[in-house]
Amino acid sequence: MSLVRDIHHVSLVVAETARSRRFYEGVLGLEPLAERPELPFPGIWFGVGARQIHLLELPNPDPVDGRPAHGGRDRHAALLVSSLNELIARLDAEGIPYTLSRSGRRALFCRDPDGNALEFIEDV
């Protein structure tokens, strides 16, 4: 049996919690979690099924510019969605660019307001 059994959360560095919240909550429809403890920096946690995304408002140690246009060629978090068409409609409505997966799967990649790459895989 493997020592590592599951993933609990993914943490992403953001510049402005409020701006990122509009993307994760407003565009993606994620629900904020009230259980975030008092930490010495701003941020917000979101529930994603039984897992979580933690947004940490901290200075970004990584360059935001110069990343590949296609998020599949960058480190990324992969999330399951019930409808890729609905996600595409939401991204288009907000003017958020994306690229389709080059693997042949029904999936796409986009970046959040801070350049973090996200993959969305249709899970029907």
GIDAWO-V874306 format. One record per backbone hydrogen bond with DSSP energy under -1.0 kcal/mol. CO is the residue of the C=O (numbers start at 1). NH is the residue of the N-H. E is the energy in kcal/mol with one decimal. If there is no record, write none. Layout:
co->CO nh->NH e->E
co->CO nh->NH e->E
This chain:
co->8 nh->52 e->-1.2
co->10 nh->54 e->-3.0
co->12 nh->56 e->-2.9
co->16 nh->20 e->-2.4
co->17 nh->21 e->-2.8
co->18 nh->22 e->-1.7
co->19 nh->23 e->-1.1
co->20 nh->24 e->-2.8
co->21 nh->25 e->-2.9
co->22 nh->27 e->-1.0
co->23 nh->27 e->-1.0
co->23 nh->28 e->-2.2
co->24 nh->30 e->-2.4
co->31 nh->47 e->-2.4
co->42 nh->57 e->-2.3
co->44 nh->55 e->-3.2
co->45 nh->33 e->-3.0
co->46 nh->53 e->-2.2
co->48 nh->51 e->-2.3
co->51 nh->48 e->-3.1
co->52 nh->10 e->-1.7
co->53 nh->46 e->-2.9
co->54 nh->12 e->-2.8
co->55 nh->44 e->-1.5
co->56 nh->14 e->-2.6
co->56 nh->58 e->-1.4
co->70 nh->73 e->-2.1
co->71 nh->74 e->-1.5
co->77 nh->119 e->-3.0
co->79 nh->121 e->-2.8
co->81 nh->123 e->-3.1
co->83 nh->87 e->-1.8
co->84 nh->88 e->-2.7
co->85 nh->89 e->-2.2
co->86 nh->90 e->-2.2
co->87 nh->91 e->-2.8
co->88 nh->92 e->-2.9
co->89 nh->93 e->-2.3
co->90 nh->94 e->-1.4
co->91 nh->96 e->-2.7
co->92 nh->95 e->-1.0
co->99 nh->109 e->-3.1
co->105 nh->107 e->-1.7
co->106 nh->122 e->-2.8
co->107 nh->101 e->-2.8
co->108 nh->120 e->-3.0
co->109 nh->99 e->-2.3
co->110 nh->118 e->-2.9
co->112 nh->115 e->-2.3
co->116 nh->112 e->-2.2
co->117 nh->77 e->-1.5
co->118 nh->110 e->-2.1
co->119 nh->79 e->-3.3
co->120 nh->108 e->-2.0
co->121 nh->81 e->-2.6
